[in-house]
């Protein structure tokens, strides 16, 4: 899947058939972009499930790369303990 972070804080995830440059959020500027992999995993001995999130690649159409903060934004976004 692809993603864009707008204004360093607002994540948008979308399918790979859509170009990064086709996604907009009114009043917000794209600040980083790339690809994201989200896989549900389970620790068998502890019977705990968690999401394994990986950020990679870049957006050629927006000329943006992932920022150092992107993974942290997604981990917070998908956190189950709100």
MDAnalysis code that builds the backbone (N, CA, C; Angstrom):
import MDAnalysis as mda
import numpy as np

u = mda.Universe.empty(246, n_residues=82, atom_resindex=np.repeat(np.arange(82), 3), trajectory=True)
u.add_TopologyAttr("name", ["N", "CA", "C"] * 82)
u.add_TopologyAttr("resid", np.arange(1, 83))
u.add_TopologyAttr("resname", ["UNK", "UNK", "UNK", "UNK", "UNK", "UNK", "UNK", "UNK", "UNK", "UNK", "UNK", "UNK", "UNK", "UNK", "UNK", "UNK", "UNK", "UNK", "UNK", "UNK", "UNK", "UNK", "UNK", "UNK", "UNK", "UNK", "UNK", "UNK", "UNK", "UNK", "UNK", "UNK", "UNK", "UNK", "UNK", "UNK", "UNK", "UNK", "UNK", "UNK", "UNK", "UNK", "UNK", "UNK", "UNK", "UNK", "UNK", "UNK", "UNK", "UNK", "UNK", "UNK", "UNK", "UNK", "UNK", "UNK", "UNK", "UNK", "UNK", "UNK", "UNK", "UNK", "UNK", "UNK", "UNK", "UNK", "UNK", "UNK", "UNK", "UNK", "UNK", "UNK", "UNK", "UNK", "UNK", "UNK", "UNK", "UNK", "UNK", "UNK", "UNK", "UNK"])
u.atoms.positions = np.array([
    [0.843, -1.164, 0.000],
    [0.000, 0.000, 0.000],
    [0.896, 1.238, 0.000],
    [0.331, 2.344, -0.425],
    [1.046, 3.620, -0.453],
    [0.544, 4.507, 0.681],
    [1.343, 5.508, 1.008],
    [0.899, 6.462, 2.017],
    [1.489, 7.838, 1.748],
    [0.824, 8.828, 2.317],
    [1.309, 10.212, 2.351],
    [1.050, 10.730, 3.758],
    [1.998, 11.478, 4.290],
    [1.796, 12.197, 5.538],
    [1.613, 13.668, 5.161],
    [0.520, 14.252, 5.611],
    [0.248, 15.662, 5.356],
    [0.574, 16.476, 6.604],
    [1.189, 17.628, 6.397],
    [1.541, 18.558, 7.488],
    [2.253, 17.860, 8.649],
    [3.119, 16.906, 8.325],
    [3.947, 16.190, 9.310],
    [3.151, 15.436, 10.365],
    [1.831, 15.227, 10.164],
    [1.081, 14.563, 11.226],
    [-0.146, 13.775, 10.762],
    [-0.694, 14.042, 9.590],
    [-1.952, 13.426, 9.162],
    [-1.681, 12.346, 8.107],
    [-1.813, 11.049, 8.467],
    [-1.515, 9.977, 7.516],
    [-2.704, 9.589, 6.639],
    [-2.412, 9.286, 5.373],
    [-3.410, 8.766, 4.441],
    [-2.803, 7.529, 3.774],
    [-3.499, 6.396, 3.855],
    [-3.052, 5.144, 3.240],
    [-4.011, 4.817, 2.096],
    [-3.454, 4.345, 0.974],
    [-4.288, 4.047, -0.189],
    [-3.653, 2.957, -1.039],
    [-4.417, 2.440, -2.006],
    [-3.985, 1.327, -2.847],
    [-2.883, 1.729, -3.811],
    [-2.094, 0.736, -4.209],
    [-0.966, 0.990, -5.097],
    [-1.371, 1.387, -6.511],
    [-2.581, 1.139, -6.942],
    [-3.012, 1.534, -8.280],
    [-3.259, 3.022, -8.429],
    [-3.203, 3.763, -7.337],
    [-3.441, 5.207, -7.331],
    [-2.096, 5.916, -7.177],
    [-1.886, 6.982, -7.936],
    [-0.637, 7.734, -7.843],
    [-0.603, 8.600, -6.594],
    [0.582, 8.734, -6.010],
    [0.731, 9.627, -4.859],
    [0.207, 11.026, -5.188],
    [0.454, 11.477, -6.407],
    [0.061, 12.837, -6.800],
    [-1.444, 12.997, -7.027],
    [-2.206, 11.912, -6.924],
    [-3.659, 11.980, -7.078],
    [-4.380, 12.198, -5.749],
    [-3.677, 12.102, -4.642],
    [-4.274, 12.219, -3.310],
    [-4.048, 13.619, -2.761],
    [-5.127, 14.258, -2.337],
    [-5.017, 15.582, -1.726],
    [-5.875, 15.643, -0.467],
    [-5.500, 16.529, 0.421],
    [-6.292, 16.840, 1.608],
    [-6.406, 18.356, 1.632],
    [-7.625, 18.848, 1.538],
    [-7.861, 20.282, 1.428],
    [-7.183, 21.043, 2.572],
    [-6.393, 22.034, 2.191],
    [-5.727, 22.896, 3.158],
    [-4.469, 22.310, 3.775],
    [-4.059, 21.117, 3.330],
    [-2.867, 20.487, 3.902],
    [-1.842, 20.201, 2.812],
    [-0.572, 20.197, 3.198],
    [0.532, 19.982, 2.265],
    [1.185, 18.624, 2.540],
    [1.449, 17.834, 1.477],
    [2.161, 16.575, 1.689],
    [3.602, 16.849, 2.132],
    [4.038, 16.170, 3.188],
    [5.377, 16.415, 3.727],
    [6.289, 15.197, 3.638],
    [5.713, 13.993, 3.519],
    [6.507, 12.787, 3.301],
    [5.604, 11.741, 2.674],
    [6.232, 10.766, 2.001],
    [5.436, 9.753, 1.314],
    [6.290, 8.539, 1.003],
    [5.605, 7.424, 0.787],
    [6.291, 6.188, 0.431],
    [5.319, 5.030, 0.407],
    [5.813, 3.878, 0.826],
    [5.017, 2.662, 0.857],
    [4.994, 2.127, 2.281],
    [3.910, 1.409, 2.620],
    [3.754, 0.861, 3.961],
    [3.280, -0.579, 3.867],
    [3.853, -1.410, 4.722],
    [3.441, -2.801, 4.857],
    [2.959, -2.989, 6.286],
    [1.750, -3.534, 6.437],
    [1.173, -3.763, 7.763],
    [0.769, -5.237, 7.837],
    [1.419, -5.970, 8.733],
    [1.153, -7.398, 8.875],
    [0.815, -7.692, 10.326],
    [-0.276, -8.395, 10.537],
    [-0.669, -8.815, 11.886],
    [0.161, -10.035, 12.283],
    [0.791, -9.971, 13.432],
    [1.637, -11.063, 13.921],
    [1.164, -11.477, 15.304],
    [1.540, -12.682, 15.695],
    [1.188, -13.183, 17.022],
    [2.430, -13.761, 17.687],
    [2.628, -13.401, 18.952],
    [3.669, -14.036, 19.763],
    [3.021, -15.272, 20.365],
    [3.417, -16.450, 19.895],
    [2.722, -17.683, 20.251],
    [2.777, -17.998, 21.743],
    [3.894, -17.842, 22.374],
    [3.999, -18.207, 23.790],
    [3.186, -17.283, 24.684],
    [3.120, -16.005, 24.323],
    [2.384, -15.038, 25.142],
    [0.959, -14.825, 24.625],
    [0.638, -15.407, 23.480],
    [-0.668, -15.240, 22.843],
    [-1.020, -13.759, 22.659],
    [-0.021, -12.958, 22.329],
    [-0.228, -11.533, 22.073],
    [-0.178, -11.295, 20.573],
    [-1.069, -10.470, 20.086],
    [-1.000, -10.093, 18.680],
    [-0.551, -8.640, 18.579],
    [0.107, -8.334, 17.493],
    [0.597, -6.983, 17.258],
    [0.711, -6.750, 15.755],
    [0.889, -5.507, 15.370],
    [1.071, -5.163, 13.962],
    [2.547, -4.899, 13.688],
    [3.057, -5.547, 12.665],
    [4.423, -5.307, 12.207],
    [4.323, -4.312, 11.053],
    [4.782, -3.087, 11.272],
    [4.648, -2.005, 10.290],
    [6.022, -1.683, 9.721],
    [6.105, -1.657, 8.400],
    [7.359, -1.304, 7.735],
    [7.102, -0.170, 6.748],
    [7.993, 0.797, 6.735],
    [7.940, 1.944, 5.830],
    [9.109, 1.801, 4.856],
    [8.870, 2.027, 3.565],
    [9.951, 1.887, 2.590],
    [9.638, 2.697, 1.334],
    [10.613, 2.771, 0.437],
    [10.434, 3.412, -0.858],
    [10.320, 4.913, -0.777],
    [9.747, 5.478, -1.828],
    [9.558, 6.918, -1.929],
    [8.498, 7.218, -2.979],
    [8.061, 8.468, -3.024],
    [7.105, 8.902, -4.039],
    [7.844, 9.678, -5.118],
    [7.896, 9.122, -6.308],
    [8.531, 9.825, -7.420],
    [7.649, 10.965, -7.926],
    [6.327, 10.748, -7.927],
    [5.425, 11.773, -8.466],
    [5.352, 13.013, -7.567],
    [5.585, 12.844, -6.259],
    [5.598, 13.994, -5.341],
    [7.017, 14.425, -4.984],
    [7.997, 13.608, -5.403],
    [9.398, 13.864, -5.062],
    [9.576, 13.948, -3.534],
    [8.958, 12.985, -2.822],
    [9.042, 12.936, -1.361],
    [9.498, 11.552, -0.910],
    [10.234, 11.528, 0.185],
    [10.671, 10.295, 0.818],
    [10.035, 10.203, 2.195],
    [10.089, 9.017, 2.811],
    [9.619, 8.905, 4.191],
    [10.483, 9.771, 5.115],
    [9.861, 10.308, 6.142],
    [10.630, 11.044, 7.150],
    [10.988, 10.095, 8.279],
    [11.887, 10.527, 9.136],
    [12.281, 9.717, 10.287],
    [11.106, 9.488, 11.236],
    [10.103, 10.318, 11.175],
    [8.960, 10.264, 12.090],
    [7.785, 9.426, 11.587],
    [7.781, 9.043, 10.320],
    [6.622, 8.362, 9.727],
    [6.239, 7.077, 10.460],
    [7.211, 6.236, 10.764],
    [6.897, 4.981, 11.454],
    [6.256, 5.265, 12.811],
    [6.763, 6.241, 13.520],
    [6.192, 6.623, 14.818],
    [4.740, 7.085, 14.675],
    [4.460, 7.846, 13.631],
    [3.086, 8.321, 13.377],
    [2.146, 7.135, 13.164],
    [2.564, 6.162, 12.342],
    [1.709, 5.006, 12.078],
    [1.570, 4.095, 13.288],
    [2.636, 3.914, 14.042],
    [2.536, 3.098, 15.254],
    [1.552, 3.722, 16.235],
    [1.584, 5.027, 16.366],
    [0.640, 5.715, 17.245],
    [-0.781, 5.605, 16.688],
    [-0.943, 5.753, 15.384],
    [-2.241, 5.704, 14.728],
    [-2.910, 4.337, 14.906],
    [-2.121, 3.255, 14.793],
    [-2.671, 1.911, 14.877],
    [-2.637, 1.324, 16.289],
    [-2.180, 2.073, 17.235],
    [-2.100, 1.605, 18.624],
    [-3.484, 1.199, 19.116],
    [-3.557, 0.104, 19.813],
    [-4.861, -0.401, 20.275],
    [-5.285, 0.174, 21.610],
    [-4.367, 0.759, 22.369],
    [-4.716, 1.211, 23.712],
    [-5.110, 2.687, 23.753],
    [-5.356, 3.295, 22.642],
    [-5.776, 4.686, 22.486],
    [-5.445, 5.492, 23.708],
])
